Amino acid sequence: GVSPGKPCSELSNVALEVGLSYTQAATLMAYSSTAGMISRPLWGIVTKWLDTTTCQIIYCSICFVSQITFLFAESYLMFIVALFLYAVAMAGHNGLKVVNWIKVVKFQESVTL
């Protein structure tokens, strides 16, 4: 079973394996959630200035950098940076998939008319 007060997610397990404390491993998701909450509205603002394709390139690039950061993460700060970048990328992806869906539906409607 899981001991009380010990984190039990895949992320915290990896963090513990590289030597982070239980407290550090448990707080990683809080940083990620905060980054996601902040970046969602920011992506909404960015989509007003840039087209969807450019936004997709940006969030894919951010996601790539986050994965490279995870690959080399061995410290608490590196995990926070990787999670921050990943949360920003996922906020962009989740917001833009709705925009892309609307564009596809509009395109299909224009083709059938």
C-alpha positions as CSV (number, residue, x, y, z in Angstrom):
1,G,0.0,0.0,0.0
2,V,0.8,3.7,0.0
3,S,2.2,5.2,3.2
4,P,0.4,8.3,4.5
5,G,2.0,11.5,3.4
6,K,3.9,9.9,0.6
7,P,3.1,10.9,-3.0
8,C,1.7,8.2,-5.3
9,S,1.8,9.3,-8.9
10,E,4.1,8.3,-11.7
11,L,5.6,11.8,-11.7
12,S,6.4,11.7,-8.0
13,N,7.8,8.2,-8.3
14,V,10.2,9.4,-11.0
15,A,11.1,12.4,-8.8
16,L,11.8,10.2,-5.9
17,E,14.0,7.9,-8.0
18,V,16.2,10.8,-8.9
19,G,16.6,11.7,-5.3
20,L,14.0,14.4,-4.6
21,S,12.4,14.5,-1.2
22,Y,8.8,13.4,-0.6
23,T,7.8,17.0,0.0
24,Q,9.4,18.2,-3.3
25,A,7.9,15.3,-5.2
26,A,4.4,16.1,-3.8
27,T,4.6,19.8,-4.7
28,L,5.6,19.3,-8.4
29,M,1.9,19.0,-9.5
30,A,1.0,22.2,-7.8
31,Y,3.6,24.0,-9.9
32,S,2.3,22.3,-13.1
33,S,-1.3,23.2,-12.3
34,T,-0.5,26.8,-11.6
35,A,1.3,27.1,-14.9
36,G,-1.7,25.6,-16.7
37,M,-4.1,28.0,-15.0
38,I,-1.9,31.0,-16.0
39,S,-1.2,29.9,-19.6
40,R,-4.7,29.0,-20.7
41,P,-5.9,32.6,-20.9
42,L,-2.6,33.7,-22.3
43,W,-3.0,31.2,-25.2
44,G,-6.4,32.8,-25.8
45,I,-4.7,36.2,-26.2
46,V,-1.9,34.8,-28.4
47,T,-4.5,33.3,-30.8
48,K,-5.9,36.7,-31.5
49,W,-2.5,37.9,-32.8
50,L,-1.2,34.7,-34.5
51,D,-2.8,32.2,-36.8
52,T,-3.6,28.7,-35.7
53,T,-0.7,27.1,-37.6
54,T,1.9,29.4,-35.9
55,C,0.4,28.6,-32.5
56,Q,0.6,24.9,-33.2
57,I,4.3,25.2,-34.1
58,I,4.9,27.2,-30.9
59,Y,3.2,24.8,-28.6
60,C,4.8,21.7,-30.3
61,S,8.2,23.4,-29.9
62,I,7.5,24.1,-26.2
63,C,6.4,20.5,-25.7
64,F,9.6,19.3,-27.4
65,V,11.7,21.5,-25.1
66,S,9.8,20.2,-22.1
67,Q,10.5,16.6,-23.0
68,I,14.2,17.3,-23.5
69,T,14.1,19.0,-20.1
70,F,12.5,16.0,-18.5
71,L,15.1,13.8,-20.1
72,F,17.9,15.6,-18.3
73,A,16.0,16.6,-15.1
74,E,17.8,15.5,-12.0
75,S,17.0,18.4,-9.7
76,Y,13.9,19.9,-8.2
77,L,14.3,23.1,-10.3
78,M,14.7,21.1,-13.6
79,F,11.5,19.2,-12.8
80,I,9.6,22.4,-12.1
81,V,10.9,23.9,-15.4
82,A,9.9,20.8,-17.4
83,L,6.5,20.7,-15.8
84,F,5.9,24.4,-16.4
85,L,6.8,24.0,-20.1
86,Y,4.7,20.9,-20.4
87,A,1.7,22.6,-18.8
88,V,2.0,25.6,-21.1
89,A,2.2,23.3,-24.2
90,M,-0.8,21.3,-23.1
91,A,-2.8,24.4,-22.4
92,G,-2.1,25.5,-26.0
93,H,-2.9,22.1,-27.4
94,N,-6.2,21.8,-25.5
95,G,-7.4,25.3,-26.4
96,L,-6.3,25.0,-30.1
97,K,-7.9,21.6,-30.7
98,V,-11.3,23.3,-30.2
99,V,-10.3,26.1,-32.6
100,N,-9.2,23.5,-35.2
101,W,-12.4,21.5,-34.8
102,I,-14.4,24.6,-35.5
103,K,-12.3,25.3,-38.6
104,V,-12.8,21.8,-39.9
105,V,-16.6,21.9,-39.4
106,K,-16.8,25.3,-41.1
107,F,-14.7,24.0,-44.0
108,Q,-16.9,20.9,-44.4
109,E,-20.0,23.1,-44.3
110,S,-18.6,25.4,-47.0
111,V,-17.7,22.4,-49.2
112,T,-21.2,20.9,-48.9
113,L,-23.0,24.2,-49.8
